Amino acid sequence: MQQSHQALWDNCLHLIRQNVEEQTYKTWFEPIVFESYDEQKKTVLVQLPSMFFYEYLEQHFVRLMGWALANSFKANVQLTYRIVTDKEHGIVQENEGEVASDLETQLQTTRINMSPTLLDAAVPQDLDPQLDKKKTFDSFIEGDANKLPRTVGMSIAQHPGKSTFNPFFIYGPSGCGKTHLINAIGVLTKKMYPRKRVLYVSARLFQVQYTDAIRQNTLNDFINFYQTIDVLIVDDIQEWTTEKTLDTFFYIFDHLFRLGKQIVLASDRPPVDLVGVKERLLTRFSCGLIAELEKPNVQLCIDILNSKCRRDGLKIPADVIQFIAQTANGSVRDLEGVINSLMAHSIVYNSHIDMHLAERVIKRAVKMDNHPLTIDDILEKVCTHFGVTQQNVFSKSRKREYVQARQVSMYLAQKYTKMPSARIGKLIGGRDHSTVIHSCSTIEQRLKVDKAFLEEMNSIEHSFKLKQQV
């Protein structure tokens, strides 16, 4: 019987292969290992190599897999993943996917892009909280920058509407983890109080729903729906700009607040800096607790990266973790983007994650006001200036122009990057740290006595400054 189940799974893969690029199939579907099919529970169990695989498949291919499963097994099949989180110790984690039969009608049945109706309010048990279940307190790493908001958030989730922290207003710059934290509050609340009506909504979607309600003459239904919520979580409220939207939210807020319902709000600025918001609403935003979520410092970034690596089964050298933490500009979103990009490059090109790969990825994944210089940047400028190639610099040749470019590159790398001499030497032709130290000493001595050479170096460094201002 097990063999026939394997054949059904093979047929499922065949259907998927016909609907994706060959490279995509080899990258994301060939590594999947079929384990078993439970006929009673109608579940297919497969093994994945990492949490990154699970998240990527669920985000990009869940519909395709659901369709293929339904066609192969001729049943309402649920996909269950066994994820290897620690290869060395054989630790695995199981996650459930969506039921295949639900996928065909998911777009037609969801109301996320529609105005709520009176019917929605009449069936509270059917309310979808619209929460991201991956954003939990377990994955929200605590540090000095977020200790207060995180602690208060957990207290609210455990006792919604029963503390003095109502409303709970969180503000902070983009990428500091606001959306993660407010989702974590909702997820824990729903876990502890399954019957409570918890709803996460972005300010933009709320405004779209309000506009639709006005156009369809269903404003009363819209307000009635929101007034049935027990825990209302609204993200990015700084995006509200129209007076009528704000007035409508005021009535909803006032109703929920008087009934002791919990309200959680997130913004990129404190209430006092919100534009176009009337005083009566500002005073209500401020009557509970206002907490700032700061950008994580380097140590917290390192802790976040290490946590994500453990969860995804990644092995990244400590110096690469340190480099990413120092250059991600304190943005959790950038940190996750860099790690995901490193994982993708490692999988697709079957390469190890090292400093050279991290430098290449971070230039594309992180947007910063001051772009950190990398070894590649320095080599490019130096080689252009002296009319040589990187292969010349990396070679064992002792030709004067090659040696000069090599020594200048090492000197500038030590001056403009935070890498140790051993790492610089390894990235510039595989030299040892003593070669780097000697090269830096040689350049420093020459700068003291050779004015023409000093002007050359100033010209190269000026080009770096221009790059950093771009």
Disulfide bonds with the S-S distance in Angstrom:
none
